[in-house]
Amino acid sequence: MKKVFLFVVLLLSISGYSQEDVLKDPDFLKFKEDYINLYLSDGFIRYLDVQDEFLKKRPDDYLENQDNYESWIKQNLSKSKFKNLDEALALHKELSDLTAIYEPQILKQFEMNYKLSQKHGEEEFREIYYREVQDAITEAFLVKIRSEAKNG
């Protein structure tokens, strides 16, 4: 029984040491800061809003026709929920512009997430990622909402 207890204590101390390594890793600290700054930025939130609005209004067969969108939407405007052609074109352009800005940043975050999970172990990193990064995003987002509600 004593050996089992010592083994569990040793396992937990190794696990704690690994978590400390991740939490002190300069790559992780930079990743966390960049992640929070990206996902809480006004521009990124606008990107998500535009994406959501566009997805709700576009016709279902958009994906097959996104390369020639302008000519296609002119013919399929009645299948959409856009008010008019100007709205359909403007929202598509804004989404395209924002995608060009934020997609590379999102991909960079995915790449760093993968690099860190390989460096520290997938399971270990995933636990820390959700606890440290996702919880920080949630908390910061709630603070931002409360602040806007207070000032709005």
C-alpha angles and dihedrals in degrees: 000000000000090000091052091050092049091048092052091047090049092048092049093048091050090049091049091049091052091051090050089052091055094045091052096042108117089214090055093046091051091045091051093048094046092045093052093044092050099045095045097044117116090233094054092046088051089050091055091047093050091046091051093047092048093048091052094050104038123093117256094248093058095110093062091049106037094110094065095030100149097055092037096051091049088060095039103038091114090060090056134073094232115125092226144337093274091058092047092051096042094049092046091050093048091049091049092049093048092045090055089054101041106030093071090048092050091049090050089054091050091050093050091046089054093046092051093046089052091047097048103024125272099253095043093047094045091056092050092042093056094042099043106026106028093041090049090051092049093048094045091047091052091049089050092050092048091049093049091047090050093049097036 
